[in-house]
């Protein structure tokens, strides 16, 4: 009963804080749970909402780092003033009036926008206790402040930072703080593999990620030059390559790009939504994508039509690499092998494909049937990619899917379901000729209707020495936020809350792809709230404790 009364009092104070002037002004603090990008000059660590009534000046803010934090990794801690709040927004109780650091403005994704914040203080090479002096005059009403963290360039990807905001001083007096975050938040590092504006591209979308036999990470994505919109547009398939576990990435390559093919502008020859696969028997890497030609810059989802030729329907094209992702073949068009002429649109399930234990190559696919309803399934090759086949779809009104081999010869297809709310899951033992609904389908994994990632990792290939499934998506039924990595220890039947790690609470486009970096570590390439393509790593022992 005492806990209930305390909780009631806590929310009562919060609801009245912006309306009632107290002798001691109200200060609310929210700690972020978003990636700390090593290359960024500013990363939001704490947000402060201060309702100034009697007080005139913010003197200082103090914080402390956890005992386990390697202080030499931290280059600087900064305090910014974000101004005041619009009167009509008071009931929204925001912690920031704008996005202080853009994730979408070309050339403006690495540091705080000076139009939105005033830097009050900066402490370089900080100790475990940090005092950020301010002297900022307060605007009558709600004032916003935020604390920024800048890491040293050599910081390891597996570094974690814990911190606590310990005090705020107004007019010479420390004021009680009301925290709006759980305790013990671990801030994880990340790398912005692709930022808005890189290589003169407005946006990067649709990640795919694999690890080659040599341990090289290959990330693919759409290079969307003019805007973030889907095909048909000027879109190429880009690839980033890392040989050091994702800490650094080589200059972007283009495995698939059509330019002004057929006398039409590049924006009417877009190719995108890639999926990538490593043939583990030969280390040949395959990329498959949809090429759209002559659709007049309208959305391909509606502008692709029945038929087989390039002028009427999207083409399914592939490229392969036999040198660990360094160079890529000319496009290989497999449309004639796999498309039914009555289908409006055939394309891959973006993300990644797999090599089965018997050497069969499998990509997830989706198609819009003659009835205009989309369906998800698989395509496969028994001859190392020379020829491909498609049998039957798994479930109707589904789209972007990922496939995993859960037992020898048993494939699990995890699908985006247009009905909303949760993922659809089906299995097949005959490469898609027949399908069976899995017991977890439409119950175990929530989604806001979005792409997701699923990989199977055998006991011999991971430090836990257990067969596991790893899944990632926005852990929500409504919004594309709360990007979460989850582990199942029972073949996908259950996904326990104890075996999850939230990597980004912020809002983004929400697509992700997983791959093992080594036996201890899973990597995720995803559309985060801080960069168009963000790479992070999580130790399996953080996921399964």
C-alpha positions as CSV (number, residue, x, y, z in Angstrom):
1,X,0.0,0.0,0.0
2,X,2.9,2.4,0.8
3,X,4.4,1.8,-2.7
4,X,1.0,2.5,-4.3
5,X,0.7,5.8,-2.3
6,X,4.3,6.8,-3.2
7,X,3.6,6.1,-6.9
8,X,0.4,8.2,-6.8
9,X,2.2,11.1,-5.1
10,X,5.0,10.9,-7.7
11,X,2.6,11.2,-10.7
12,X,0.5,13.9,-8.9
13,X,3.6,16.1,-8.5
14,X,4.5,15.5,-12.1
15,X,1.0,16.5,-13.4
16,X,0.9,19.7,-11.4
17,X,4.5,20.7,-11.8
18,X,3.9,22.8,-14.9
19,X,0.9,24.6,-13.5
20,X,1.8,25.3,-9.9
21,X,4.6,27.6,-8.7
22,X,6.5,25.9,-5.8
23,X,9.0,27.4,-3.4
24,X,11.5,25.1,-5.0
25,X,11.1,24.9,-8.7
26,X,10.5,21.5,-10.3
27,X,13.3,19.6,-12.1
28,X,12.6,16.5,-14.1
29,X,15.4,14.4,-15.6
30,X,15.3,11.7,-18.3
31,X,18.3,9.5,-19.1
32,X,18.4,8.4,-22.7
33,X,18.6,4.9,-24.1
34,X,20.0,5.5,-27.5
35,X,23.3,4.5,-29.2
36,X,26.4,6.6,-28.3
37,X,28.0,7.1,-31.7
38,X,31.8,7.0,-31.4
39,X,32.3,9.4,-34.3
40,X,29.8,12.0,-33.1
41,X,30.8,15.2,-31.3
42,X,27.6,15.2,-29.4
43,X,25.4,12.4,-28.0
44,X,22.4,13.1,-25.8
45,X,22.9,11.5,-22.4
46,X,20.5,13.3,-20.1
47,X,17.5,15.6,-20.7
48,X,16.5,18.1,-18.1
49,X,13.1,19.8,-17.9
50,X,13.1,22.8,-15.5
51,X,9.9,24.7,-14.6
52,X,11.2,28.1,-13.4
53,X,9.0,30.0,-11.1
54,X,10.9,31.6,-8.3
55,X,14.5,30.8,-9.5
56,X,16.4,33.0,-11.9
57,X,19.6,31.1,-12.8
58,X,20.9,27.6,-13.3
59,X,24.2,27.6,-11.5
60,X,25.5,24.1,-12.3
61,X,24.8,20.5,-13.0
62,X,26.8,17.6,-11.4
63,X,27.0,14.0,-12.6
64,X,29.1,11.0,-11.8
65,X,30.2,8.0,-13.9
66,X,30.0,4.4,-12.7
67,X,33.1,2.8,-11.2
68,X,33.5,0.4,-14.1
69,X,33.7,3.2,-16.7
70,X,37.0,3.6,-18.5
71,X,37.3,7.4,-18.2
72,X,40.1,7.6,-20.8
73,X,37.4,6.7,-23.4
74,X,35.5,9.9,-22.7
75,X,36.7,12.9,-24.5
76,X,34.2,15.5,-23.2
77,X,31.0,16.1,-21.3
78,X,29.0,19.2,-22.2
79,X,25.9,21.1,-20.9
80,X,23.6,22.7,-23.4
81,X,20.6,25.1,-22.9
82,X,17.7,24.3,-25.2
83,X,15.5,27.3,-24.5
84,X,11.8,27.2,-23.6
85,X,8.6,25.5,-24.5
86,X,5.7,26.7,-26.5
87,X,2.7,27.4,-24.4
88,X,0.4,25.1,-26.3
89,X,2.9,22.2,-25.7
90,X,2.8,22.4,-21.9
91,X,0.5,19.4,-21.5
92,X,2.8,17.2,-23.6
93,X,5.5,17.3,-20.9
94,X,8.3,17.0,-23.4
95,X,11.9,16.8,-22.4
96,X,13.1,18.6,-25.6
97,X,11.3,21.0,-27.9
98,X,13.2,19.8,-31.0
99,X,15.7,17.1,-32.1
100,X,19.0,18.8,-31.0
101,X,21.2,16.6,-33.2
102,X,19.7,15.7,-36.5
103,X,19.8,12.2,-37.9
104,X,18.5,13.3,-41.3
105,X,20.1,16.6,-42.2
106,X,22.9,16.0,-44.7
107,X,26.1,17.2,-43.1
108,X,24.4,17.9,-39.8
109,X,24.3,14.6,-38.1
110,X,27.5,14.6,-36.0
111,X,27.1,17.6,-33.7
112,X,24.5,19.7,-32.0
113,X,22.6,22.2,-34.2
114,X,23.8,25.6,-32.8
115,X,20.4,27.1,-33.8
116,X,18.7,24.9,-31.2
117,X,21.2,24.9,-28.3
118,X,23.5,27.2,-26.4
119,X,26.6,25.5,-25.0
120,X,27.0,26.4,-21.3
121,X,29.9,24.3,-20.3
122,X,32.4,21.7,-21.5
123,X,34.7,19.5,-19.5
124,X,37.4,17.6,-21.4
125,X,39.0,14.4,-20.2
126,X,36.6,14.3,-17.2
127,X,37.1,12.4,-13.9
128,X,34.5,10.2,-12.3
129,X,32.8,13.3,-10.9
130,X,31.9,16.1,-13.3
131,X,30.7,19.6,-12.5
132,X,29.2,21.5,-15.4
133,X,28.9,25.2,-14.6
134,X,26.2,27.2,-16.4
135,X,25.1,30.6,-15.2
136,X,22.2,30.4,-17.6
137,X,19.4,32.9,-17.0
138,X,16.1,31.1,-16.9
139,X,13.0,31.9,-19.0
140,X,9.8,32.2,-16.9
141,X,8.2,28.8,-17.3
142,X,9.6,25.6,-18.7
143,X,13.4,25.6,-19.6
144,X,15.2,22.7,-21.4
145,X,18.8,21.6,-20.8
146,X,20.6,18.5,-22.0
147,X,24.0,16.8,-21.3
148,X,26.1,15.6,-24.2
149,X,28.7,12.9,-24.2
150,X,31.6,12.7,-26.7
151,X,33.8,9.6,-26.9
152,X,37.4,9.3,-27.9
153,X,37.8,7.9,-31.5
154,X,39.6,4.8,-30.2
155,X,36.8,3.7,-28.0
156,X,35.9,0.0,-28.4
157,X,32.5,-1.0,-29.7
158,X,31.8,-3.2,-26.7
159,X,32.3,-0.3,-24.3
160,X,29.5,0.5,-21.9
161,X,29.0,3.7,-19.9
162,X,26.9,4.2,-16.8
163,X,26.2,7.6,-15.4
164,X,24.1,9.4,-12.8
165,X,22.9,13.0,-12.6
166,X,23.6,13.8,-9.0
167,X,22.5,17.4,-8.5
168,X,21.2,20.6,-10.1
169,X,21.9,23.9,-8.4
170,X,19.6,27.0,-8.8
171,X,20.4,30.4,-7.3
172,X,22.9,28.8,-4.9
173,X,20.6,25.9,-3.7
174,X,20.5,22.3,-4.8
175,X,17.0,21.4,-6.0
176,X,15.4,17.9,-5.7
177,X,15.4,15.9,-8.9
178,X,12.6,13.7,-10.2
179,X,13.9,10.9,-12.4
180,X,11.9,9.6,-15.3
181,X,14.1,6.7,-16.3
182,X,14.9,3.3,-14.9
183,X,18.1,2.9,-12.8
184,X,21.2,1.2,-14.1
185,X,21.0,2.2,-17.8
186,X,24.0,1.0,-19.8
187,X,24.9,3.3,-22.7
188,X,26.2,1.2,-25.6
189,X,28.5,2.4,-28.3
190,X,27.7,2.4,-32.0
191,X,29.1,3.5,-35.3
192,X,27.2,5.4,-37.9
193,X,28.1,3.4,-41.0
194,X,26.0,5.7,-43.2
195,X,24.9,9.2,-42.4
196,X,22.5,11.4,-44.4
197,X,24.6,13.2,-47.0
198,X,27.4,10.6,-47.2
199,X,28.5,10.1,-50.8
200,X,26.1,12.8,-51.9
201,X,23.1,10.7,-51.0
202,X,20.1,12.1,-49.1
203,X,19.2,8.8,-47.4
204,X,20.3,5.2,-46.7
205,X,17.7,2.6,-46.0
206,X,16.9,-1.2,-45.8
207,X,19.9,-2.9,-44.1
208,X,21.2,-6.4,-44.7
209,X,24.2,-7.9,-42.9
210,X,26.3,-11.0,-43.1
211,X,29.6,-12.4,-41.9
212,X,31.7,-14.2,-44.5
213,X,33.8,-17.3,-43.8
214,X,36.8,-15.0,-43.3
215,X,35.0,-13.0,-40.6
216,X,34.4,-10.0,-42.8
217,X,31.2,-8.0,-42.1
218,X,29.3,-7.0,-45.3
219,X,26.4,-4.6,-44.9
220,X,24.1,-3.7,-47.8
221,X,21.5,-1.0,-48.0
222,X,19.6,1.3,-50.4
223,X,21.5,4.4,-51.5
224,X,18.6,6.8,-52.0
225,X,20.2,9.8,-53.6
226,X,17.3,12.3,-53.9
227,X,15.1,11.5,-50.8
228,X,14.1,8.7,-48.5
229,X,11.2,7.5,-50.7
230,X,10.9,4.0,-52.0
231,X,11.4,2.7,-55.6
232,X,10.9,3.9,-58.2
233,X,13.6,6.6,-57.6
234,X,17.3,7.1,-58.1
235,X,18.4,4.2,-55.8
236,X,21.5,2.0,-56.0
237,X,22.4,-1.0,-53.8
238,X,25.4,0.1,-51.6
239,X,27.7,-2.1,-49.6
240,X,30.0,-1.4,-46.7
241,X,32.8,-3.8,-45.7
242,X,34.5,-4.2,-42.3
243,X,37.4,-6.4,-41.5
244,X,37.7,-5.4,-37.8
245,X,34.4,-6.5,-36.3
246,X,32.5,-3.3,-37.3
247,X,34.7,-0.7,-35.7
248,X,35.7,0.8,-39.1
249,X,34.1,0.4,-42.6
250,X,35.7,0.7,-46.0
251,X,34.6,3.1,-48.7
252,X,31.2,2.3,-50.1
253,X,30.9,-0.1,-53.1
254,X,27.9,-0.5,-55.4
255,X,27.1,-4.2,-56.1
256,X,24.0,-3.2,-58.1
257,X,23.5,0.1,-60.0
258,X,21.8,0.7,-63.4
259,X,22.2,4.4,-64.1
260,X,20.7,5.5,-67.4
261,X,19.9,2.0,-68.7
262,X,17.6,1.8,-71.7
263,X,17.8,5.5,-72.4
264,X,15.8,6.4,-69.3
265,X,17.1,8.6,-66.4
266,X,18.7,7.0,-63.4
267,X,15.7,7.8,-61.3
268,X,13.7,5.5,-63.6
269,X,16.2,2.7,-63.2
270,X,16.3,2.3,-59.4
271,X,17.4,-1.0,-57.8
272,X,16.9,-1.6,-54.1
273,X,15.5,-3.4,-51.0
274,X,18.6,-5.7,-51.0
275,X,19.1,-9.1,-49.4
276,X,22.5,-10.6,-48.9
277,X,23.7,-14.2,-48.5
278,X,27.0,-16.0,-47.9
279,X,27.3,-19.4,-49.5
280,X,29.2,-21.0,-46.5
281,X,30.4,-23.9,-48.7
282,X,32.3,-21.7,-51.1
283,X,32.4,-18.2,-49.5
284,X,30.6,-16.8,-52.6
285,X,28.4,-13.8,-51.6
286,X,25.1,-13.1,-53.3
287,X,23.1,-9.9,-53.3
288,X,19.5,-9.9,-54.7
289,X,17.4,-6.8,-55.3
290,X,14.5,-5.4,-57.3
291,X,15.2,-3.4,-60.4
292,X,12.5,-1.1,-61.6
293,X,12.6,0.4,-65.1
294,X,10.3,3.0,-66.7
295,X,7.7,3.5,-64.0
296,X,7.6,7.2,-64.3
297,X,8.9,7.9,-60.8
298,X,5.8,6.4,-59.2
299,X,5.9,3.9,-56.3
300,X,6.9,0.5,-57.7
301,X,4.6,-1.3,-55.2
302,X,1.7,0.0,-57.3
303,X,3.4,0.6,-60.7
304,X,4.8,-2.9,-61.3
305,X,2.3,-4.9,-63.3
306,X,1.8,-8.5,-64.5
307,X,4.1,-9.8,-67.2
308,X,7.8,-10.6,-67.4
309,X,9.5,-7.9,-69.5
310,X,11.4,-5.0,-68.0
311,X,9.0,-2.4,-69.3
312,X,6.0,-3.8,-67.4
313,X,7.2,-5.5,-64.2
314,X,10.0,-5.2,-61.7
315,X,13.0,-7.5,-62.4
316,X,14.6,-9.7,-59.8
317,X,18.4,-9.2,-60.2
318,X,21.5,-10.6,-58.5
319,X,25.2,-9.9,-58.2
320,X,27.9,-12.1,-56.7
321,X,31.3,-11.8,-55.3
322,X,34.0,-14.5,-55.1
323,X,36.6,-12.3,-53.3
324,X,35.0,-11.8,-49.9
325,X,32.9,-8.8,-51.0
326,X,35.6,-6.7,-52.7
327,X,34.4,-6.9,-56.3
328,X,31.0,-7.7,-57.8
329,X,29.7,-9.3,-61.0
330,X,27.5,-7.7,-63.6
331,X,23.8,-8.0,-62.8
332,X,22.3,-11.5,-63.3
333,X,18.5,-11.3,-64.1
334,X,16.7,-14.3,-62.7
335,X,13.1,-13.1,-63.2
336,X,12.3,-15.7,-65.9
337,X,13.4,-18.5,-63.5
338,X,11.1,-17.6,-60.6
339,X,8.3,-15.1,-61.4
340,X,4.8,-16.1,-62.3
341,X,3.6,-13.9,-65.1
342,X,0.3,-13.2,-63.3
343,X,2.1,-11.6,-60.3
344,X,2.3,-7.9,-60.2
345,X,5.6,-7.6,-58.3
346,X,8.2,-10.1,-57.2
347,X,11.0,-9.1,-54.9
348,X,13.2,-10.4,-52.1
349,X,12.5,-10.2,-48.4
350,X,15.1,-7.5,-47.5
351,X,17.8,-8.3,-45.1
352,X,19.6,-11.6,-45.5
353,X,19.4,-15.2,-46.8
354,X,21.0,-18.4,-45.6
355,X,22.9,-21.5,-46.5
356,X,21.2,-24.6,-45.2
357,X,23.2,-27.4,-43.6
358,X,23.0,-29.4,-46.9
359,X,24.3,-26.4,-48.9
360,X,21.0,-25.2,-50.3
361,X,20.9,-21.4,-50.7
362,X,17.7,-19.7,-49.5
363,X,16.4,-16.2,-49.8
364,X,13.1,-14.9,-48.4
365,X,10.8,-13.4,-51.0
366,X,7.5,-11.6,-51.3
367,X,5.2,-11.1,-54.2
368,X,1.9,-9.3,-55.1
369,X,-0.4,-11.9,-56.6
370,X,-2.9,-11.6,-59.4
371,X,-5.5,-10.6,-56.7
372,X,-3.2,-7.6,-55.6
373,X,-2.6,-9.3,-52.2
374,X,1.0,-9.6,-51.1
375,X,2.4,-13.0,-49.9
376,X,5.7,-14.1,-48.3
377,X,7.7,-17.2,-49.1
378,X,11.2,-18.3,-50.1
379,X,13.3,-19.0,-53.2
380,X,16.1,-21.5,-53.2
381,X,19.0,-22.9,-55.2
382,X,20.4,-26.4,-55.1
383,X,23.2,-25.7,-57.5
384,X,25.2,-22.9,-55.8
385,X,23.2,-20.1,-57.3
386,X,23.1,-21.2,-61.0
387,X,19.3,-21.7,-60.9
388,X,16.5,-20.7,-58.5
389,X,13.0,-21.9,-57.7
390,X,9.9,-20.8,-55.9
391,X,7.1,-23.0,-54.7
392,X,4.2,-21.7,-52.6
393,X,3.7,-18.7,-50.2
394,X,3.6,-19.3,-46.5
395,X,0.8,-17.0,-45.5
396,X,-1.3,-14.4,-47.4
397,X,-1.2,-10.7,-46.7
398,X,2.3,-10.8,-45.5
399,X,5.4,-9.1,-46.9
400,X,9.0,-8.6,-45.6
401,X,10.2,-11.9,-44.1
402,X,13.4,-13.5,-42.8
403,X,14.3,-17.2,-42.9
404,X,16.3,-19.4,-40.6
405,X,17.0,-23.1,-40.5
406,X,15.9,-24.2,-37.0
407,X,16.7,-27.9,-37.5
408,X,18.4,-29.7,-40.3
409,X,16.0,-29.4,-43.3
410,X,13.4,-27.3,-41.3
411,X,13.0,-23.7,-42.3
412,X,11.3,-21.0,-40.2
413,X,9.8,-18.0,-42.0
414,X,9.2,-15.0,-39.8
415,X,7.0,-12.5,-41.6
416,X,5.7,-8.9,-41.5
417,X,2.0,-9.3,-41.2
418,X,-0.2,-6.5,-42.6
419,X,-2.9,-7.4,-40.1
420,X,-0.7,-5.6,-37.5
421,X,0.3,-6.2,-33.9
422,X,2.5,-9.3,-34.2
423,X,4.7,-11.4,-36.4
424,X,3.5,-14.3,-38.4
425,X,5.7,-17.4,-38.2
426,X,5.5,-20.6,-40.4
427,X,7.7,-23.6,-41.0
428,X,8.4,-25.8,-44.0
429,X,10.3,-29.1,-44.4
430,X,10.1,-29.2,-48.2
431,X,11.5,-25.9,-49.3
432,X,8.1,-24.1,-49.4
433,X,5.9,-26.7,-51.1
434,X,3.9,-27.0,-47.9
435,X,3.8,-24.8,-44.8
436,X,2.7,-25.2,-41.2
437,X,1.8,-22.4,-38.8
438,X,4.2,-22.2,-35.9
439,X,2.9,-22.1,-32.3
440,X,4.4,-18.7,-31.8
441,X,2.7,-17.2,-34.9
442,X,0.8,-14.0,-34.2
443,X,1.4,-14.3,-30.4
444,X,5.0,-14.2,-29.3
445,X,6.6,-11.3,-31.2
446,X,4.9,-7.9,-31.3
447,X,5.5,-5.5,-34.2
448,X,4.3,-2.2,-35.5
449,X,4.0,-3.6,-39.1
450,X,7.7,-3.4,-40.0
451,X,10.6,-5.4,-41.2
452,X,12.5,-7.6,-38.7
453,X,15.5,-9.9,-38.5
454,X,15.9,-13.5,-37.5
455,X,19.0,-15.7,-37.3
456,X,19.7,-19.2,-36.1
457,X,23.0,-19.8,-34.3
458,X,24.0,-23.4,-33.6
459,X,25.5,-24.5,-30.3
460,X,28.9,-25.1,-31.9
461,X,29.0,-21.5,-33.2
462,X,28.3,-19.6,-30.0
463,X,29.8,-19.2,-26.5
464,X,26.5,-20.2,-24.8
465,X,26.9,-23.7,-26.4
466,X,23.2,-23.8,-27.0
467,X,21.1,-23.7,-30.2
468,X,19.6,-20.2,-30.2
469,X,17.4,-17.9,-32.3
470,X,18.1,-14.2,-32.3
471,X,15.5,-11.7,-33.3
472,X,15.4,-7.9,-33.7
473,X,12.7,-5.4,-34.4
474,X,11.0,-2.3,-33.0
475,X,9.5,-3.8,-29.8
476,X,6.1,-2.0,-30.1
477,X,2.7,-2.5,-31.6
478,X,2.2,1.1,-32.7
479,X,5.5,2.9,-33.4
480,X,8.9,2.2,-34.9
481,X,10.9,2.7,-31.7
482,X,12.4,0.6,-28.9
483,X,14.7,-1.4,-31.2
484,X,15.3,-4.6,-29.3
485,X,17.4,-7.7,-29.7
486,X,15.8,-10.9,-28.3
487,X,17.0,-14.5,-27.8
488,X,14.9,-17.7,-27.8
489,X,16.3,-20.8,-26.2
490,X,13.5,-23.1,-27.3
491,X,13.4,-22.8,-31.1
492,X,11.3,-19.7,-31.2
493,X,8.4,-21.0,-29.0
494,X,9.0,-18.3,-26.4
495,X,10.9,-15.1,-26.1
496,X,11.5,-14.3,-22.5
497,X,11.9,-10.7,-21.3
498,X,15.0,-11.8,-19.4
499,X,16.7,-12.5,-22.7
500,X,16.4,-9.1,-24.3
501,X,18.5,-5.9,-24.8
502,X,17.0,-2.6,-25.8
503,X,19.5,-0.8,-28.1
504,X,17.6,2.2,-29.2
505,X,14.4,3.7,-27.6
506,X,14.2,6.5,-30.2
507,X,12.1,6.6,-33.3
508,X,13.4,5.6,-36.7
509,X,12.5,3.8,-39.9
510,X,12.9,0.6,-37.9
511,X,14.5,-1.9,-40.2
512,X,17.4,-4.1,-38.9
513,X,19.6,-7.1,-39.7
514,X,21.6,-9.4,-37.4
515,X,24.8,-11.4,-37.9
516,X,27.2,-13.0,-35.6
517,X,30.5,-11.1,-35.4
518,X,32.2,-13.9,-33.5
519,X,31.1,-16.7,-31.1
520,X,30.6,-14.2,-28.3
521,X,29.1,-11.3,-30.1
522,X,26.1,-10.5,-32.3
523,X,26.1,-7.4,-34.5
524,X,23.1,-5.4,-35.7
525,X,23.0,-3.0,-38.6
526,X,19.8,-1.0,-38.4
527,X,17.9,2.2,-39.1
528,X,18.4,4.0,-35.8
529,X,17.2,7.3,-34.3
530,X,20.8,8.7,-34.6
531,X,22.0,7.6,-38.0
532,X,20.6,6.1,-41.2
533,X,22.7,2.9,-40.9
534,X,24.0,2.3,-37.3
535,X,26.1,-0.7,-36.3
536,X,26.3,-2.0,-32.8
537,X,27.4,-5.2,-31.0
538,X,26.0,-7.0,-28.1
539,X,27.6,-9.8,-26.1
540,X,25.5,-13.0,-26.0
541,X,26.1,-13.1,-22.2
542,X,24.3,-9.7,-22.0
543,X,21.4,-11.2,-23.8
544,X,21.3,-14.6,-21.9
545,X,22.3,-13.9,-18.3
